[in-house]
Structure formats: C-alpha cells, structure tokens
Amino acid sequence: MAYKMFERIPDGAELYTFEGEKICIIRLISDQGGQGDVYRVSWRGKEFALKWYNKNEKDVVGGAQYSLITRLRNMPNPNPRLFVWPLAIVTETGKPDKNQLFGYIMRLIPDGYFEMKHFLRSDEDRKQKKFDTFHAMIWAGMHIVTAVRALHLTGLSYKDLNPGNIAIHPSTGHIQMIDCDNISADGDPCTVSGTRGYMAPEIVRSRFRETPNIQTDQFSLAIILFRLFYMDHPMEGKRWEQYPLVNDDVEDELYSIHPVYNMSSRDESNRPTKDYAPNVMTRMAMLPTVLMEGFEKTFVNGIDHVMGRTPENEWLQFLGMARDQLVFLDPKLAADRVVRFARKQTVPNGCLRLTLGRGVKHELALYPLQSIFKDVISGNGEDYETRVGRVSVFRGSLVIQNCSGQVWKVFQPKTREIEAVADGQWFLVMPGTQILFDEKHNIVGKVDDPCA
C-alpha cells in the first residue's frame, strides 16, 4: 500500500532505508508537528525515532525538503553529543521513487529531557518544567550556544531556531538539538523563514524575501537565551497594551518591524507589565546581571545592524561569568544562589572573590563546592566544561585543589612566599592570595574579601 498525507502508519508496519535495511514501526510518539509525525522504530536491533513527512504535499521524494535532508544526511554531525542528526532516509519501498512519502531516522532523545517550550509554561500549568538549580539553567544556555557555534563554524545555520528545536534536562542542563531538518548552508535553497517571535527583523521587514542565515540565527539565539533565563519575550511589554486585538500583523510589527527591547537602556517605552513579560523583573533580580550585556548588544545595537549582535564566543564569556557567580548552599548540590559582589547581603559568610583579567574582570565566587573551569584561565569559551580546580573547606578555611595537570604558583600573604602547587595538591586561600595559573601568558588571579 502507498501511505497518504495525514495517514498514520500502523504499529508493526515495515519501511525500508535506501540501503535496503528494514525498520519496524513500534508506536507513534507525536502527531503534533507541523511537518509530519514522529514514531519510535526498531532498526539494526536498537530503537530510534523516525520523522515521517505527511503534512505538506511538497514534502515528498524529489521535493526541496527531501533534497535538504539528503544533503544533511551526507554531512558530518557538527557535535554528535548535542545534535540529533539525520542517520538514514526511509520510504515505504526503500527506493527514491519520485513523489512518494519519506522520512528520516534519528536517535531517540534520552529519558529525562523535555522540550524547552515546557519550561516557558505559566506557573499554573501542570506541564510546566523548572530547572532544579540556577546552575542547570546557565549550563543549558552554555550548551545551546556551543551547539549553535559548532553549526556556524561549519558554514551551516539553523534557519528556524525556536524552543521546539531544543530538549533540556532540568537537573543537569544538558541539551539536545532536535528538528534539524531545516539546517543548510547560507545561500542554499531554504524551505522556511523561521518562527514568528524568533525571526530576525530583516526577514519580516523584507516581506520574507530575505532567507535566514548565520546572522539571523544569532538574533534567534538571543531570544532563546532571554526566554530560557527570564521566561518572557524580550520584545513584549507596555507597547502591546495599545493593541486590544493581537493578530499576526500586530506581532510582526512589535516583534520585528518596529521592535523595542523591554529592558533597553535607551528606550523605556516598552517596559514589562503585569500582563506582558511579568516574569522578567523578578528573574532579573535573581540572576547575574552580566547576562544583560549580551542582550543589550543584540536587541539594541543589533536590531538594525546585523554585525552588532552578540556572537557565540562572547555569549560563552558572559555565561561563564554568570556561572562563576553562582554558589551551592548544600552538599547535595540541590540549592544554589547568585552572589552579587556589589550587594554584600548576597555574599554568603566566608565567601571570597577571585578576580582575573586586566580589562574585563572575571570574578569568581570562592565558596565550598565551587569549581574553577579552564575557560576562566585559557580565555577560550570552548573550555567551559573542563574543571581545573575545586574549592573546599579545611578547618574553617577555604582551600583550592589544583586539577589542571599543570603546576600553579601561589603567593601567600602570611608567609610572603611563593609556593609551587602541583596537580592534585590543595592550598590555602585567603585575602591577598595570588595564583599564577599560566606563567607563559601571565594569567594571575587575585583573592580578596568582597565584604571588607
């Protein structure tokens, strides 16, 4: 039989890859997608997911979407840990006969992950998901940025970056980039313009003649991050109250044609209200203020000037600074808080500050259970997951263990001596301690008491 548009494939049915391998339908996972249905299938003795295109007459073998998937299938996955990439193309017969329905196989999303859209639901919604800690939230942001950066470094762009493309683990902040079937190189044929509310202004302003690219991805990425941290949309606020009926034209006007960032330093006309973006102010009081620098750059400077948008490497710097202003408050790592050094009431008892950098200062809260990551001392945002030091307490004093594999030189103010600290060794830290992490590049961290 030849499957038709909108028809569900029955459990147990068999399809074939172009290599002649049989796959068996186990069950339907979702029929809510705009392009097709998703099934759990058996292939090569393991379980995978199958996206089956059955909702658009143009999405058949030989069509633009088919050509795009074929190219993607032959490209290397830019980051196999983060991207759920097409593995094989499937049809009913296993042959690329024109105009028949097709789909592609991908790995299943691991248990415990939820689409980002569930984190954006209201507090009254039972389906709402929340991060277990602020750390998990920041880690999710860093992983998303890393995935988008990996894609852009290969010359590809996502084209339709929105919360439906991202699955997140609420405890760890690990992510999976899903729905990768619109990814292509800039300038290649593109089957989408993006999702309303996430599209860059220039796409809507061009009446959709301009196609998405790396620069439009950077705008969409900033909206994703803003909503990840503050829940609401950065362009929603007081101006929306002027429109009693919000339709597509109004959304295009306020999201894209004449958008005003609700926390802009230059324009206060669209500040958050109790009805529009009600969560922004509350969450801003809870999260590190350094995050706002990236949003200001993109949503103020980058509205009309695409090169003014915050690139991924800068986002990793901002997010690394935010991560290092978080401290855990219990040994099970179940509760944490933000330390704002300018507000002494947020600094826990015994917390010290480690400062690195000559121009832009990177401040790290030294507190038990804190980690020092390699990006802090290498300046390379890609090193954000490699731990080179950890903080603990010994006899009432803070101590740091060198986990870097290198020798650090530490100046102690009490003895006025410099000691060499080998990998694996611990050393005492106090106000006045200085740590030479990298002698070749003169990377020095200085410790002080932020409450003194």
Secondary structure as the mmCIF struct_conf table of DSSP 4:
data_model
#
loop_
_struct_conf.conf_type_id
_struct_conf.id
_struct_conf.beg_label_comp_id
_struct_conf.beg_label_asym_id
_struct_conf.beg_label_seq_id
_struct_conf.end_label_comp_id
_struct_conf.end_label_asym_id
_struct_conf.end_label_seq_id
TURN_TY1_P TURN_TY1_P1 MET A 5 PHE A 6
HELX_LH_PP_P HELX_LH_PP_P1 GLU A 7 PRO A 10
TURN_TY1_P TURN_TY1_P2 ASP A 11 GLY A 12
STRN STRN1 GLU A 14 THR A 17
TURN_TY1_P TURN_TY1_P3 PHE A 18 GLU A 19
BEND BEND1 GLY A 20 GLY A 20
STRN STRN2 LYS A 22 SER A 30
BEND BEND2 GLY A 34 GLN A 35
STRN STRN3 GLY A 36 TRP A 43
TURN_TY1_P TURN_TY1_P4 ARG A 44 GLY A 45
STRN STRN4 LYS A 46 TYR A 53
BEND BEND3 LYS A 55 LYS A 55
TURN_TY1_P TURN_TY1_P5 GLU A 57 LYS A 58
BEND BEND4 VAL A 60 VAL A 60
TURN_TY1_P TURN_TY1_P6 VAL A 61 GLY A 62
BEND BEND5 GLY A 63 GLY A 63
HELX_RH_AL_P HELX_RH_AL_P1 ALA A 64 ARG A 73
TURN_TY1_P TURN_TY1_P7 ASN A 74 ASN A 74
BEND BEND6 MET A 75 MET A 75
HELX_LH_PP_P HELX_LH_PP_P2 PRO A 76 ASN A 77
BEND BEND7 PRO A 78 PRO A 78
TURN_TY1_P TURN_TY1_P8 PRO A 80 LEU A 82
STRN STRN5 PHE A 83 PHE A 83
STRN STRN6 ALA A 88 THR A 91
BEND BEND8 GLU A 92 LYS A 95
TURN_TY1_P TURN_TY1_P9 LYS A 98 ASN A 99
STRN STRN7 PHE A 102 MET A 106
HELX_LH_PP_P HELX_LH_PP_P3 ARG A 107 PRO A 110
TURN_TY1_P TURN_TY1_P10 ASP A 111 GLY A 112
STRN STRN8 PHE A 114 GLU A 115
HELX_RH_3T_P HELX_RH_3T_P1 MET A 116 LEU A 120
BEND BEND9 ARG A 121 ARG A 121
TURN_TY1_P TURN_TY1_P11 ASP A 123 GLU A 124
TURN_TY1_P TURN_TY1_P12 ARG A 126 LYS A 127
BEND BEND10 ASP A 132 THR A 133
HELX_RH_AL_P HELX_RH_AL_P2 PHE A 134 LEU A 153
TURN_TY1_P TURN_TY1_P13 THR A 154 GLY A 155
STRN STRN9 LEU A 156 SER A 157
BEND BEND11 LYS A 159 ASP A 160
BEND BEND12 ASN A 162 ASN A 162
HELX_RH_3T_P HELX_RH_3T_P2 PRO A 163 ASN A 165
STRN STRN10 ILE A 166 ILE A 168
TURN_TY1_P TURN_TY1_P14 PRO A 170 THR A 172
STRN STRN11 ILE A 175 MET A 177
TURN_TY1_P TURN_TY1_P15 ASP A 181 ASN A 182
STRN STRN12 SER A 184 ALA A 185
TURN_TY1_P TURN_TY1_P16 ASP A 186 GLY A 187
BEND BEND13 ASP A 188 ASP A 188
BEND BEND14 THR A 191 THR A 191
TURN_TY1_P TURN_TY1_P17 ARG A 196 TYR A 198
BEND BEND15 MET A 199 MET A 199
HELX_RH_AL_P HELX_RH_AL_P3 PRO A 201 ARG A 205
TURN_TY1_P TURN_TY1_P18 SER A 206 PHE A 208
BEND BEND16 GLU A 210 GLU A 210
HELX_LH_PP_P HELX_LH_PP_P4 THR A 211 PRO A 212
HELX_RH_AL_P HELX_RH_AL_P4 ILE A 214 TYR A 230
BEND BEND17 MET A 231 ASP A 232
TURN_TY1_P TURN_TY1_P19 PRO A 234 MET A 235
BEND BEND18 GLY A 237 GLY A 237
HELX_RH_3T_P HELX_RH_3T_P3 LYS A 238 GLN A 242
BEND BEND19 PRO A 244 LEU A 245
HELX_RH_AL_P HELX_RH_AL_P5 ASP A 248 ASP A 252
HELX_RH_PI_P HELX_RH_PI_P1 GLU A 253 ILE A 257
BEND BEND20 HIS A 258 HIS A 258
TURN_TY1_P TURN_TY1_P20 ASN A 262 MET A 263
BEND BEND21 SER A 265 ARG A 266
TURN_TY1_P TURN_TY1_P21 SER A 269 ASN A 270
BEND BEND22 LYS A 274 ALA A 277
TURN_TY1_P TURN_TY1_P22 PRO A 278 ASN A 279
HELX_RH_AL_P HELX_RH_AL_P6 VAL A 280 MET A 284
TURN_TY1_P TURN_TY1_P23 ALA A 285 MET A 286
BEND BEND23 LEU A 287 LEU A 287
TURN_TY1_P TURN_TY1_P24 THR A 289 VAL A 290
HELX_RH_AL_P HELX_RH_AL_P7 LEU A 291 GLU A 296
HELX_RH_PI_P HELX_RH_PI_P2 LYS A 297 ASN A 301
TURN_TY1_P TURN_TY1_P25 GLY A 302 ASP A 304
HELX_RH_3T_P HELX_RH_3T_P4 VAL A 306 GLY A 308
BEND BEND24 ARG A 309 ARG A 309
HELX_LH_PP_P HELX_LH_PP_P5 THR A 310 PRO A 311
HELX_RH_AL_P HELX_RH_AL_P8 GLU A 312 ARG A 323
TURN_TY1_P TURN_TY1_P26 ASP A 324 GLN A 325
STRN STRN13 LEU A 326 PHE A 328
BEND BEND25 ASP A 330 ASP A 330
TURN_TY1_P TURN_TY1_P27 PRO A 331 LYS A 332
BEND BEND26 LEU A 333 LEU A 333
STRN STRN14 ASP A 336 VAL A 338
TURN_TY1_P TURN_TY1_P28 PHE A 341 ALA A 342
BEND BEND27 ARG A 343 ARG A 343
HELX_RH_3T_P HELX_RH_3T_P5 LYS A 344 THR A 346
BEND BEND28 VAL A 347 VAL A 347
HELX_LH_PP_P HELX_LH_PP_P6 PRO A 348 PRO A 348
TURN_TY1_P TURN_TY1_P29 ASN A 349 GLY A 350
STRN STRN15 LEU A 352 LEU A 356
BEND BEND29 ARG A 358 VAL A 360
STRN STRN16 HIS A 362 LEU A 366
TURN_TY1_P TURN_TY1_P30 PRO A 368 LEU A 369
STRN STRN17 SER A 371 PHE A 373
HELX_RH_AL_P HELX_RH_AL_P9 LYS A 374 SER A 378
HELX_RH_3T_P HELX_RH_3T_P6 GLY A 381 ASP A 383
TURN_TY1_P TURN_TY1_P31 TYR A 384 GLU A 385
STRN STRN18 ARG A 387 PHE A 394
TURN_TY1_P TURN_TY1_P32 ARG A 395 GLY A 396
STRN STRN19 SER A 397 ASN A 402
BEND BEND30 SER A 404 GLN A 406
STRN STRN20 TRP A 408 GLN A 412
TURN_TY1_P TURN_TY1_P33 PRO A 413 ARG A 416
STRN STRN21 GLU A 417 VAL A 421
TURN_TY1_P TURN_TY1_P34 ASP A 423 GLY A 424
STRN STRN22 TRP A 426 LEU A 428
TURN_TY1_P TURN_TY1_P35 PRO A 431 GLY A 432
STRN STRN23 GLN A 434 ASP A 438
TURN_TY1_P TURN_TY1_P36 GLU A 439 ASN A 442
STRN STRN24 ILE A 443 ASP A 448
TURN_TY1_P TURN_TY1_P37 PRO A 450 CYS A 451
#
